[in-house]
Amino acid sequence: MEEQRSTGVGAVRLKKRGRPSGVKNADVRTVILDEARKLFVVYGYEATSISSIAARAKIVPNTVYYYFASKEILWRAIYEEAKQLVWGGINDAATIDKPLIESLLHSAEAAITMREMHPYRTEFLYRAAAEAIFNPSLADIQTDRLRNQEAFFEKFAKRGLESGELTKLGSLTNATRTLQLLVMGFFFESHGAVNESVQVRDEMLKAIGHLAALMGE
């Protein structure tokens, strides 16, 4: 199901509390995750309270604690779910057996599609870096993000070295870091210019194509 952006997030439009009637446990948990995700994206980790999440979900705070023992556990559950969905989709697109530029094109298209279908999940991942920096209890998230990024770009670097497109970059580390800097620029820029994301993607691919022409055999 596609996510729909809302302009009514926050205390100004809090809904009446009370557990939803006739709702299964799995559905209650999903509602909590959905509403908490929106609040974390808009207000951040520190400014989002369990009571505000409960109000948005139309339940009492104790119901939130029944499913998630703390706000940190809830935040981490949202992070893991978003990571599996978004990075999983992008990684799947990266596994095609194609030349470097074409493989990057598939991943870039997958990233744009994911953002269109799941805006709050992709935005949550985008903001997770800042949350990890400013909240010591979440510091390990930054390590996890970097590890996932490195594994992702290492696949492309290996492909580029094996095909001869990145031969002059020499080592796998150099090729990985170079692609990471170029492609992550696309991810960051496209978040700031949603309507121009396709143009940003094409500019990124053109830059990598130029790099391959210089760094190839």
C-alpha positions as CSV (number, residue, x, y, z in Angstrom):
1,M,0.0,0.0,0.0
2,E,1.3,3.4,-0.9
3,E,1.8,6.0,1.9
4,Q,-0.1,9.3,1.7
5,R,1.5,12.4,3.0
6,S,-0.5,14.3,5.6
7,T,-0.4,17.9,6.6
8,G,-2.2,17.2,9.9
9,V,0.6,15.7,11.9
10,G,1.0,17.0,15.4
11,A,-0.8,18.2,18.6
12,V,-3.0,20.7,16.7
13,R,-5.1,17.8,15.3
14,L,-4.8,15.1,17.9
15,K,-7.6,12.6,17.8
16,K,-9.7,11.3,20.7
17,R,-8.0,8.7,22.8
18,G,-9.3,5.2,23.2
19,R,-8.4,1.7,21.9
20,P,-9.9,1.1,18.4
21,S,-12.8,-1.3,18.7
22,G,-12.8,-4.6,16.8
23,V,-9.2,-4.2,15.8
24,K,-6.8,-7.1,15.8
25,N,-3.4,-6.9,17.7
26,A,-1.5,-7.0,14.4
27,D,-3.5,-4.0,13.2
28,V,-3.0,-2.1,16.4
29,R,0.7,-2.6,16.1
30,T,0.7,-1.4,12.5
31,V,-1.3,1.7,13.4
32,I,1.2,2.5,16.1
33,L,4.1,2.1,13.7
34,D,2.5,4.2,11.0
35,E,1.6,7.1,13.3
36,A,4.9,7.0,15.2
37,R,6.8,7.1,11.8
38,K,5.0,10.2,10.8
39,L,5.6,12.0,14.0
40,F,9.3,11.0,14.1
41,V,9.7,12.3,10.6
42,V,8.1,15.6,11.3
43,Y,9.3,16.3,14.8
44,G,12.3,14.1,15.4
45,Y,13.1,11.5,18.1
46,E,13.4,13.8,21.1
47,A,10.3,15.9,20.5
48,T,8.0,12.9,19.8
49,S,6.4,11.5,22.9
50,I,4.6,8.2,23.5
51,S,1.5,10.1,24.5
52,S,1.5,12.0,21.2
53,I,1.9,8.7,19.3
54,A,-1.0,7.2,21.4
55,A,-3.2,10.2,20.6
56,R,-2.5,9.9,16.9
57,A,-3.3,6.2,17.0
58,K,-6.5,6.7,19.1
59,I,-5.3,4.5,21.9
60,V,-4.0,5.1,25.4
61,P,-0.2,5.3,26.1
62,N,-0.2,2.0,28.0
63,T,-1.3,0.2,24.8
64,V,1.8,1.6,23.0
65,Y,4.0,0.3,25.8
66,Y,2.3,-3.1,25.5
67,Y,3.7,-3.5,22.0
68,F,6.9,-1.5,22.5
69,A,8.6,-1.3,25.9
70,S,10.1,2.1,25.2
71,K,10.3,4.9,22.6
72,E,13.7,3.8,21.6
73,I,12.5,0.2,20.9
74,L,9.6,1.7,18.9
75,W,12.0,3.9,16.9
76,R,14.3,1.0,16.2
77,A,11.4,-1.2,15.0
78,I,10.5,1.5,12.5
79,Y,14.1,1.8,11.4
80,E,14.5,-1.9,10.8
81,E,11.2,-2.1,8.9
82,A,12.1,0.8,6.7
83,K,15.6,-0.4,6.1
84,Q,14.4,-3.9,5.0
85,L,11.8,-2.4,2.7
86,V,13.7,0.5,1.1
87,W,17.3,-0.8,1.0
88,G,16.0,-4.3,0.3
89,G,14.3,-3.0,-2.8
90,I,17.3,-1.0,-4.0
91,N,19.6,-4.0,-3.4
92,D,17.3,-6.2,-5.4
93,A,17.5,-3.8,-8.3
94,A,21.3,-3.8,-8.0
95,T,21.6,-7.6,-8.5
96,I,20.8,-7.5,-12.2
97,D,23.7,-8.9,-14.3
98,K,24.3,-5.7,-16.4
99,P,27.1,-3.2,-17.0
100,L,27.9,-0.8,-14.2
101,I,25.9,2.2,-15.6
102,E,22.9,0.2,-16.4
103,S,22.9,-1.4,-12.9
104,L,23.2,2.0,-11.3
105,L,20.3,3.1,-13.4
106,H,18.1,0.3,-12.1
107,S,19.0,1.1,-8.5
108,A,18.4,4.8,-9.0
109,E,15.0,4.1,-10.5
110,A,14.2,1.8,-7.6
111,A,15.2,4.5,-5.1
112,I,12.8,7.1,-6.8
113,T,10.0,4.5,-6.9
114,M,10.5,3.7,-3.2
115,R,10.3,7.3,-2.3
116,E,7.1,7.8,-4.3
117,M,5.5,4.7,-2.8
118,H,6.8,5.0,0.8
119,P,7.6,8.7,1.5
120,Y,7.6,8.4,5.3
121,R,9.8,5.3,5.3
122,T,12.4,6.8,3.0
123,E,12.3,10.1,4.8
124,F,12.7,8.3,8.1
125,L,15.9,6.6,6.8
126,Y,17.2,9.9,5.5
127,R,16.7,11.5,8.9
128,A,18.1,8.5,10.9
129,A,21.6,9.7,10.4
130,A,21.0,12.9,12.3
131,E,19.1,11.1,15.0
132,A,22.0,8.7,15.4
133,I,24.4,11.6,15.8
134,F,22.4,13.6,18.3
135,N,21.1,10.7,20.4
136,P,23.9,8.6,22.0
137,S,21.6,5.7,22.6
138,L,21.1,5.4,18.8
139,A,24.8,5.8,17.9
140,D,25.1,2.2,16.6
141,I,22.5,3.1,13.9
142,Q,25.2,5.2,12.1
143,T,27.5,2.2,12.1
144,D,24.8,0.0,10.7
145,R,23.9,2.6,8.0
146,L,27.5,2.9,6.9
147,R,28.0,-0.9,6.8
148,N,24.9,-1.3,4.6
149,Q,26.0,1.5,2.3
150,E,29.5,0.1,1.9
151,A,28.2,-3.4,1.1
152,F,25.8,-1.9,-1.5
153,F,28.5,0.1,-3.3
154,E,31.1,-2.6,-3.1
155,K,28.9,-4.7,-5.4
156,F,29.0,-2.0,-8.0
157,A,32.7,-1.4,-7.5
158,K,33.5,-5.1,-8.1
159,R,31.4,-5.1,-11.2
160,G,33.2,-2.0,-12.5
161,L,36.6,-3.4,-11.8
162,E,35.7,-6.8,-13.4
163,S,34.3,-5.2,-16.5
164,G,37.3,-2.9,-16.9
165,E,35.1,0.3,-16.4
166,L,36.9,1.3,-13.3
167,T,40.3,-0.3,-13.8
168,K,42.3,2.9,-13.1
169,L,40.8,3.3,-9.7
170,G,43.0,0.4,-8.7
171,S,41.7,-1.1,-5.5
172,L,38.2,-2.2,-4.5
173,T,38.3,0.3,-1.7
174,N,39.0,3.2,-4.0
175,A,36.3,2.1,-6.4
176,T,33.8,1.6,-3.6
177,R,34.4,5.0,-2.0
178,T,34.3,6.8,-5.4
179,L,31.0,5.4,-6.3
180,Q,29.6,5.9,-2.8
181,L,30.4,9.6,-2.9
182,L,28.9,10.1,-6.4
183,V,25.8,8.1,-5.9
184,M,25.0,9.2,-2.3
185,G,25.1,12.7,-3.7
186,F,22.2,11.7,-5.9
187,F,20.3,10.3,-2.9
188,F,20.8,13.5,-0.9
189,E,20.1,15.9,-3.7
190,S,17.0,14.1,-4.8
191,H,15.6,14.3,-1.3
192,G,16.0,18.1,-1.5
193,A,14.6,18.3,-5.0
194,V,11.8,15.7,-5.3
195,N,10.4,17.1,-8.5
196,E,13.8,17.2,-10.1
197,S,14.8,13.7,-9.0
198,V,14.9,12.2,-12.5
199,Q,17.1,15.1,-13.7
200,V,19.4,14.6,-10.7
201,R,19.6,10.9,-11.5
202,D,20.5,11.5,-15.1
203,E,23.2,14.0,-14.1
204,M,24.6,11.4,-11.6
205,L,24.7,8.7,-14.3
206,K,26.3,11.0,-16.8
207,A,29.0,11.9,-14.2
208,I,29.7,8.2,-13.5
209,G,29.7,7.5,-17.3
210,H,32.4,10.2,-17.7
211,L,34.3,8.7,-14.8
212,A,34.1,5.2,-16.4
213,A,35.5,6.7,-19.6
214,L,38.4,8.1,-17.7
215,M,39.0,5.2,-15.3
216,G,38.4,2.3,-17.7
217,E,40.9,0.2,-19.6
